[in-house]
């Protein structure tokens, strides 16, 4: 099966463009394709991603699951589990690791919920 060569026909609408104009058009179209993906990444997360973030912050793998579940139970996943831990650490003037340990043990959840409710 041979494919018909219709390249000249398909390129008619861009044949008049210079190399610079083609370059600009390429990046404009690329931006249109990628923009929805970036929006999804900004607005959506998963427990797996949040656990991964916490691990990279130095929180133990045993503590990541209860922290992420605590965030989900309290509607804080959209804020990011790492952000939740960081904000508590700053509010209490303790390390991120200490804040993670507190949250993993079920402590300070009311405080951290208030921190985000207040819009701080």
Secondary structure in CASP SS format (residue, H / E / C, confidence):
PFRMAT SS
TARGET T0000
AUTHOR 0000-0000-0000
METHOD secondary structure of the structure
MODEL  1
X C 1.00
X C 1.00
X C 1.00
X C 1.00
X C 1.00
X C 1.00
X H 1.00
X H 1.00
X H 1.00
X H 1.00
X C 1.00
X H 1.00
X H 1.00
X H 1.00
X C 1.00
X C 1.00
X C 1.00
X C 1.00
X H 1.00
X H 1.00
X H 1.00
X H 1.00
X H 1.00
X H 1.00
X H 1.00
X H 1.00
X H 1.00
X H 1.00
X H 1.00
X H 1.00
X H 1.00
X H 1.00
X H 1.00
X H 1.00
X H 1.00
X H 1.00
X H 1.00
X H 1.00
X H 1.00
X H 1.00
X H 1.00
X H 1.00
X H 1.00
X C 1.00
X C 1.00
X C 1.00
X H 1.00
X H 1.00
X H 1.00
X H 1.00
X H 1.00
X H 1.00
X H 1.00
X H 1.00
X H 1.00
X H 1.00
X C 1.00
X C 1.00
X C 1.00
X C 1.00
X H 1.00
X H 1.00
X H 1.00
X H 1.00
X H 1.00
X H 1.00
X H 1.00
X H 1.00
X H 1.00
X H 1.00
X H 1.00
X H 1.00
X H 1.00
X C 1.00
X C 1.00
X C 1.00
X H 1.00
X H 1.00
X H 1.00
X C 1.00
X H 1.00
X H 1.00
X H 1.00
X H 1.00
X H 1.00
X H 1.00
X H 1.00
X H 1.00
X H 1.00
X H 1.00
X H 1.00
X H 1.00
X C 1.00
X C 1.00
X C 1.00
X H 1.00
X H 1.00
X H 1.00
X H 1.00
X H 1.00
X H 1.00
X H 1.00
X H 1.00
X H 1.00
X C 1.00
X C 1.00
X C 1.00
X C 1.00
X H 1.00
X H 1.00
X H 1.00
X H 1.00
X H 1.00
X H 1.00
X H 1.00
X H 1.00
X H 1.00
X C 1.00
X C 1.00
X C 1.00
END
